[in-house]
Amino acid sequence: MSFFIKAVVDALQAVPAINSRIEGDDLVLSSAYDIGVAVGTERGLIVPVLRDCEKLSFAGIEAKLVHYAAKAREGKVSLEDLPGEEF
């Protein structure tokens, strides 16, 4: 999975318009590379977000994936772990 996440980050960096959002009439480019990864649990799927993936190594991404998968299966995922705007 870490190879896929690194490939996604590379693509987002190569084509910055993909990593953007529209606010009114403006196209706002994002400098964050936060990737949501679905984790299956007994109660269904949840999607914790791996923040700042561009700063992580392959091993760092794998460690975060294992951490979030364990939290999800134990029912301990917090709101900060899930997608949403950070202000």
Summary of the structure (lengths in Angstrom):
residues: 87
radius of gyration: 14.1
end to end distance: 28.4
largest distance: 42.9
contacts: 194
relative contact order: 0.18
helix: 45%
strand: 21%
